[in-house]
Amino acid sequence: MIEHPPISPEDSATVAEYALGLLPEAEATSFVARLNQEPALRAALANWQNDLATLTDEIDPVQPPAHLKAAVDQRLFPQATPNLWSRIGLWRGWALAATLTAAVLAALYFQPSETITGPFFVTEIRSENAEMQIAALYDPANNTLTLNRTKGGALPDRALELWLITTGNAPVSLGVMALSEQSRHSVTPILARALNGAALAISDEPLGGSPTGQPTGQVLATGALVQL
């Protein structure tokens, strides 16, 4: 059994904040870089992830009422809802094409970590008119979703915000995208377990992101995550 040296109290706090998804994006990016170089940090993070995963073991799933999803959709997306969710339905029919496209995109734009601790997920987030195209790859080795924007961008004095969408649940913000072509977003272990069958969406938001914690602007592009 490999023994890792103990980490400092400061690093222990950082590991805990990262595992809980509390680190700011810049600090999370720096921490991920350290994870690739420091086995002791990876071991500490794995312990946190294992402990968090057991918190829901004794919670029985609850089936929400059938009318709840429609009510939530209307509240969160009063204008964009029909268009957004109709596209989610179409994603199921595009699964094979998406798998092939995503595999090519992953090979072209990304270099995943050699240490694999779970499934990779990929997709192409794109608008209906193809004016926005973004390749996305989730690397389980560092719990990071990397986006490579090949076409399109934010409007003047506006921002692009990334959302994780799972059927029957409210969208979860993964952060405001960087102005550069490549953007990295940390994914908490709890959210990582929901990636299978989920989708990503990009919305137009004020600078700094949605002020409400939910999408407020137009949904510009979407893409269904495909497991490799």
C-alpha positions as CSV (number, residue, x, y, z in Angstrom):
1,M,0.0,0.0,0.0
2,I,1.4,3.4,-1.0
3,E,1.7,5.9,1.9
4,H,1.4,9.6,1.2
5,P,3.0,12.2,3.4
6,P,0.6,14.3,5.5
7,I,-0.5,17.6,4.1
8,S,-0.5,21.0,5.9
9,P,-3.7,22.3,7.6
10,E,-3.9,25.0,4.9
11,D,-3.8,22.4,2.2
12,S,-6.4,20.3,4.1
13,A,-8.7,23.3,4.1
14,T,-8.1,23.9,0.4
15,V,-8.9,20.3,-0.4
16,A,-12.1,20.5,1.6
17,E,-13.2,23.7,-0.2
18,Y,-12.4,22.2,-3.6
19,A,-14.3,19.0,-2.8
20,L,-17.4,21.0,-1.7
21,G,-17.1,23.3,-4.8
22,L,-16.4,26.4,-2.7
23,L,-13.1,27.5,-4.3
24,P,-13.2,30.5,-6.6
25,E,-12.4,29.6,-10.3
26,A,-8.9,31.0,-10.2
27,E,-8.0,29.2,-7.0
28,A,-9.6,26.0,-8.2
29,T,-7.6,26.1,-11.5
30,S,-4.4,26.5,-9.5
31,F,-5.3,23.7,-7.2
32,V,-6.0,21.4,-10.1
33,A,-2.5,22.1,-11.4
34,R,-1.1,21.0,-8.0
35,L,-3.2,17.9,-8.0
36,N,-1.4,16.6,-11.1
37,Q,1.9,17.0,-9.3
38,E,1.2,16.1,-5.7
39,P,0.0,12.6,-4.8
40,A,-0.7,13.5,-1.2
41,L,-3.3,16.1,-2.3
42,R,-4.9,13.6,-4.7
43,A,-5.2,11.1,-1.8
44,A,-6.7,13.7,0.5
45,L,-9.2,14.7,-2.2
46,A,-10.2,11.1,-2.8
47,N,-10.9,10.7,0.9
48,W,-13.2,13.7,0.8
49,Q,-15.0,12.5,-2.3
50,N,-15.5,9.1,-0.8
51,D,-16.9,10.6,2.4
52,L,-19.3,12.9,0.5
53,A,-20.5,10.1,-1.7
54,T,-21.7,8.2,1.4
55,L,-23.8,11.1,2.7
56,T,-26.8,10.1,0.4
57,D,-26.6,6.4,0.9
58,E,-29.5,6.3,3.4
59,I,-31.7,8.9,1.6
60,D,-34.6,7.3,-0.2
61,P,-35.2,8.9,-3.7
62,V,-38.4,10.9,-3.9
63,Q,-40.4,11.1,-7.2
64,P,-41.5,14.7,-7.8
65,P,-45.1,15.4,-8.9
66,A,-45.6,15.2,-12.6
67,H,-46.7,18.9,-12.8
68,L,-43.6,20.2,-11.1
69,K,-41.2,20.1,-14.0
70,A,-43.5,22.2,-16.2
71,A,-43.9,24.7,-13.4
72,V,-40.1,24.9,-12.9
73,D,-39.4,25.3,-16.6
74,Q,-41.9,28.1,-16.9
75,R,-40.4,29.9,-13.9
76,L,-36.8,29.5,-15.0
77,F,-37.1,29.9,-18.7
78,P,-40.3,32.0,-19.3
79,Q,-39.3,32.7,-22.9
80,A,-36.7,30.1,-23.8
81,T,-38.2,27.0,-22.2
82,P,-40.1,25.5,-25.2
83,N,-37.1,25.9,-27.4
84,L,-34.6,24.7,-24.8
85,W,-36.4,21.6,-23.8
86,S,-37.4,20.7,-27.3
87,R,-33.7,20.6,-28.1
88,I,-33.1,18.4,-25.2
89,G,-35.6,15.9,-26.7
90,L,-33.8,16.1,-30.0
91,W,-30.4,15.3,-28.4
92,R,-31.6,11.7,-27.7
93,G,-31.9,11.2,-31.5
94,W,-28.5,12.6,-32.1
95,A,-26.6,10.4,-29.7
96,L,-24.6,8.4,-32.2
97,A,-23.6,11.5,-34.2
98,A,-22.7,13.3,-31.0
99,T,-20.5,10.4,-29.9
100,L,-18.5,10.5,-33.1
101,T,-18.3,14.3,-33.1
102,A,-17.3,14.4,-29.5
103,A,-14.5,11.9,-29.9
104,V,-13.0,13.9,-32.8
105,L,-13.3,17.1,-30.8
106,A,-11.6,15.5,-27.8
107,A,-8.7,14.4,-29.9
108,L,-8.3,17.8,-31.6
109,Y,-8.6,20.2,-28.7
110,F,-7.7,18.5,-25.5
111,Q,-5.0,16.5,-23.8
112,P,-6.7,14.7,-20.9
113,S,-4.7,13.6,-17.8
114,E,-3.1,10.2,-18.0
115,T,-4.5,9.3,-14.5
116,I,-8.1,8.2,-15.1
117,T,-10.4,7.9,-12.2
118,G,-13.8,7.7,-13.9
119,P,-15.5,8.2,-17.3
120,F,-14.8,11.1,-19.6
121,F,-17.7,13.1,-21.0
122,V,-17.6,15.2,-24.2
123,T,-20.0,17.2,-26.3
124,E,-20.2,20.0,-28.8
125,I,-22.2,22.9,-27.4
126,R,-23.7,24.7,-30.4
127,S,-26.5,27.1,-31.4
128,E,-29.2,26.1,-33.9
129,N,-27.8,28.4,-36.5
130,A,-24.2,27.1,-35.8
131,E,-23.0,30.7,-35.0
132,M,-21.7,29.4,-31.7
133,Q,-19.7,26.2,-31.4
134,I,-17.8,25.1,-28.3
135,A,-16.1,21.8,-27.7
136,A,-16.4,20.5,-24.1
137,L,-14.5,17.7,-22.3
138,Y,-14.9,16.6,-18.7
139,D,-11.7,15.0,-17.3
140,P,-12.4,12.8,-14.2
141,A,-8.8,12.9,-13.2
142,N,-9.0,16.5,-12.1
143,N,-12.8,17.1,-12.0
144,T,-12.5,19.8,-14.6
145,L,-14.7,20.6,-17.5
146,T,-12.6,22.3,-20.3
147,L,-14.3,24.3,-23.0
148,N,-12.7,25.3,-26.3
149,R,-14.7,28.0,-28.1
150,T,-14.2,27.7,-31.8
151,K,-17.0,30.0,-33.0
152,G,-19.1,32.8,-31.5
153,G,-18.8,34.8,-28.3
154,A,-20.4,37.2,-25.8
155,L,-22.2,40.3,-26.9
156,P,-20.6,43.7,-25.8
157,D,-21.0,44.2,-22.1
158,R,-22.5,40.8,-21.7
159,A,-21.1,37.4,-20.4
160,L,-21.6,33.8,-21.3
161,E,-22.6,31.5,-18.4
162,L,-22.3,27.8,-18.5
163,W,-25.1,25.6,-17.0
164,L,-25.5,21.9,-16.2
165,I,-29.0,20.7,-17.0
166,T,-30.4,17.4,-15.7
167,T,-34.0,16.3,-16.4
168,G,-36.4,17.4,-13.7
169,N,-33.9,19.6,-11.8
170,A,-33.1,23.3,-11.9
171,P,-30.1,24.3,-14.0
172,V,-26.8,24.5,-12.0
173,S,-24.3,27.2,-12.9
174,L,-20.8,26.1,-13.6
175,G,-19.5,29.6,-13.8
176,V,-19.0,32.4,-16.3
177,M,-16.9,31.5,-19.3
178,A,-13.5,33.2,-19.8
179,L,-13.1,35.8,-22.5
180,S,-10.4,33.7,-24.1
181,E,-11.1,30.8,-26.4
182,Q,-10.4,28.2,-23.7
183,S,-12.3,28.1,-20.3
184,R,-12.0,25.7,-17.4
185,H,-14.7,25.0,-14.9
186,S,-14.4,22.9,-11.7
187,V,-17.1,20.2,-11.2
188,T,-17.9,19.0,-7.7
189,P,-18.0,15.2,-7.1
190,I,-21.8,15.4,-6.5
191,L,-22.3,17.1,-9.9
192,A,-19.9,14.7,-11.6
193,R,-22.2,11.8,-10.6
194,A,-25.0,13.6,-12.5
195,L,-23.1,14.1,-15.8
196,N,-24.4,10.8,-17.4
197,G,-27.4,11.8,-19.4
198,A,-27.1,15.5,-18.6
199,A,-26.6,18.5,-20.9
200,L,-24.7,21.7,-21.0
201,A,-26.2,25.1,-22.0
202,I,-24.8,28.6,-22.5
203,S,-26.9,31.6,-21.6
204,D,-26.5,35.3,-22.3
205,E,-26.0,37.1,-18.9
206,P,-24.9,40.4,-17.5
207,L,-21.2,40.9,-16.8
208,G,-20.3,38.8,-13.8
209,G,-23.0,36.3,-14.4
210,S,-26.7,35.8,-13.5
211,P,-27.7,37.9,-10.6
212,T,-30.3,35.3,-9.5
213,G,-28.3,32.1,-9.6
214,Q,-30.6,30.9,-12.5
215,P,-30.5,31.7,-16.2
216,T,-32.0,35.2,-16.9
217,G,-31.0,35.7,-20.5
218,Q,-31.5,33.9,-23.8
219,V,-30.2,30.3,-24.1
220,L,-27.7,30.6,-26.9
221,A,-26.3,27.1,-27.3
222,T,-26.8,23.6,-25.9
223,G,-25.2,20.1,-26.1
224,A,-25.8,16.7,-24.7
225,L,-22.9,15.1,-22.8
226,V,-21.8,11.8,-24.2
227,Q,-19.7,9.3,-22.2
228,L,-16.6,8.0,-23.9
